[in-house]
Amino acid sequence: MNKADRERKEKTKGELLRLIVHMGYPAAFAEMIAQGLQSERGMARMIGYLKGARPESAEEIADEMLAIQADRDAWIRKKSSEYYNSRLNIYMNEGLDPDADPDNDED
């Protein structure tokens, strides 16, 4: 992650923390939510939820954090599966070493 990305993530995290504290929740709770979300995209999604849904309890906020985490985990599993499926397809079509030159008899 480069410096600009880190700065953008910290800015988003700061906005999330301020919003949760402004809603009347403890700073420690806000920090726990930010840590649980991990990514800038997750924090931005939570900010949108907080502004739009205006949850009435800490439980609703924590539940949304868990839903965002589950979506992120599912996306990671999907991308991993796609990668390994593409590798399997290469293996099935080209054999074990897709970089090997089939015309090279030195092997």
N, C-alpha and C positions, 0 to 999 in steps of 0.2 A: 504494500500500500504506500503510495507516494505521499508527499507532504500535503498537497492540495486535498487529497482524499481524506487524510487524517483530520485536517482542519474542518472540512465539510462535515465529517462524522461528529466531531466534537461540537460544532455549531448546532447540529440537529439534536445531539444529546442534551446540550444546554437548553434548547427550546423545549424539549420534552420534560426535563426536570423542572423548569420554571412553570410550565403549564400544570403539571401534577401538583406542585406545591401551591400554586395559585388557586387550585381547586380545593385546597384545604387539607391535603394529605401530607404526612411527614416526608422530609427530604430523604430519609433512609428508605422509605417505600419507593419513592421516585427513582432512587439509585438502583434499587433491586429490579425494578421494571426495566430500566435502561440496560442493565447487565444481562437480564434474561433475553432481551431482544437481540443483542449482539451486533446487528448490522444497521447501517444507516437507513436502508430501505425499510427494515422492520420498525425502527423508531419513527420514521416518517409516516408509516401506515398507522401506528399507534396515535400519533399526533392528529391525524385525520379522524380517527375514531373518537378521540377525546373531544375534539371540536364539534363533530357532527352528532354523536350520540349523547353526549353529556351524561356519562354514567353516574349513577347515584351512590355507588358503594365501591370500596376498595376491591371487593370480590369480583365485581364486574370488570374492573380494570385488569386484575390478575387473570381472569378468565380469557379476556381478549388477548393478553400477552401469550397465554398458552396456545390459543388458536393461531396466532401469528407464528409462534415457534413451530407448531405442527405443520403449517403450510410451508414454512422454510425447509423443514426436515423432509417433507414429501418432495419438494422441488429438488433438493440435493440427491435424494434417492433416485428420482426420475433421471436426472442428468448422469448420474453414475451408471444407471442401467443402460441408458442410451450409448454411453461410451463403450461399455463392455459388450453390448450387442453389436456395435460397429466393429469392434476388434474380432468378435466371433465370426462375423460375416466375412471379414478379410481372411481369417484362418480357413473358413469353409471354402472360399473361392480361390485362395492363392496358396494355401499350405501354411506351415509353421513360421516361415521367415518371409514376410511380405516384402522385405527389402532385398532379398536375394535375387540375383540375376539368373533367370532360368536358362540362359544361353551359355553360362559360365560352367564348364565341365571340371573346374579345378576342385570343386567341393568333394 
